[in-house]
């Protein structure tokens, strides 16, 4: 079972791009997730110059990508549910590089999003969005709970496939 749930803050602004060949939206974001250390352990780690958070690379596609790019900014809190995906590519120097990303299936507003839109009231209810709801890329917004429960399984993910939300990336769309 490949299911990931993260709650953290964006380490930088999301990077929205559109595939040259298909026009599909893709956003890359990095989520800083606290390691949950006690005060004493945190103080020790900080004194030694060690990290107290993990920086997780995430990617979202389609409408999910556009919504994240439009309503989240650096420092904004976000809840993410998705899956881990690994890959590799040939770097310009000829070496093979490996990647690990969380592919976002759903996201949730958690506190401040870091953008002026969210601070002034967030999404307009008449548009079908609400600050206290989560977005499920496959089924729209779900009001059941922060990550939504659907008919497929407890995480709302198709048990037997990747769904229609996976878009192949062209070599022209890869930034390296």
CORJOTA-V827009 format. One record per residue. RES is the residue in three letters. SS is DSSP state (h for helix, s for strand, l for the rest). Layout:
<<RES;SS> <RES;SS>>
This chain:
<<UNK;l> <UNK;l> <UNK;l> <UNK;s> <UNK;s> <UNK;s> <UNK;s> <UNK;s> <UNK;s> <UNK;s> <UNK;l> <UNK;l> <UNK;l> <UNK;l> <UNK;s> <UNK;s> <UNK;s> <UNK;s> <UNK;l> <UNK;l> <UNK;l> <UNK;l> <UNK;l> <UNK;l> <UNK;s> <UNK;s> <UNK;s> <UNK;s> <UNK;s> <UNK;s> <UNK;s> <UNK;s> <UNK;s> <UNK;s> <UNK;l> <UNK;l> <UNK;l> <UNK;l> <UNK;h> <UNK;h> <UNK;h> <UNK;h> <UNK;h> <UNK;h> <UNK;h> <UNK;h> <UNK;h> <UNK;l> <UNK;l> <UNK;l> <UNK;l> <UNK;l> <UNK;s> <UNK;s> <UNK;s> <UNK;s> <UNK;s> <UNK;s> <UNK;s> <UNK;s> <UNK;s> <UNK;h> <UNK;h> <UNK;h> <UNK;h> <UNK;h> <UNK;h> <UNK;h> <UNK;h> <UNK;h> <UNK;h> <UNK;l> <UNK;l> <UNK;l> <UNK;l> <UNK;l> <UNK;s> <UNK;s> <UNK;s> <UNK;s> <UNK;s> <UNK;s> <UNK;s> <UNK;s> <UNK;s> <UNK;s> <UNK;s> <UNK;s> <UNK;s> <UNK;s> <UNK;l> <UNK;l> <UNK;l> <UNK;l> <UNK;l> <UNK;s> <UNK;s> <UNK;s> <UNK;s> <UNK;s> <UNK;s> <UNK;s> <UNK;s> <UNK;s> <UNK;s> <UNK;s> <UNK;s> <UNK;s> <UNK;s> <UNK;l> <UNK;l> <UNK;l> <UNK;l> <UNK;l> <UNK;l> <UNK;h> <UNK;h> <UNK;h> <UNK;h> <UNK;l> <UNK;l> <UNK;l> <UNK;l> <UNK;l> <UNK;h> <UNK;h> <UNK;h> <UNK;l> <UNK;l> <UNK;l> <UNK;l> <UNK;l> <UNK;l> <UNK;s> <UNK;s> <UNK;s> <UNK;l> <UNK;l> <UNK;l> <UNK;s> <UNK;s> <UNK;s> <UNK;l> <UNK;l> <UNK;l> <UNK;l> <UNK;l> <UNK;l> <UNK;l> <UNK;l> <UNK;l> <UNK;l> <UNK;l> <UNK;l> <UNK;l> <UNK;l> <UNK;l> <UNK;l> <UNK;l> <UNK;l> <UNK;l> <UNK;l> <UNK;l> <UNK;l> <UNK;l> <UNK;l> <UNK;l> <UNK;l> <UNK;l> <UNK;l> <UNK;h> <UNK;h> <UNK;h> <UNK;l> <UNK;l> <UNK;l>>
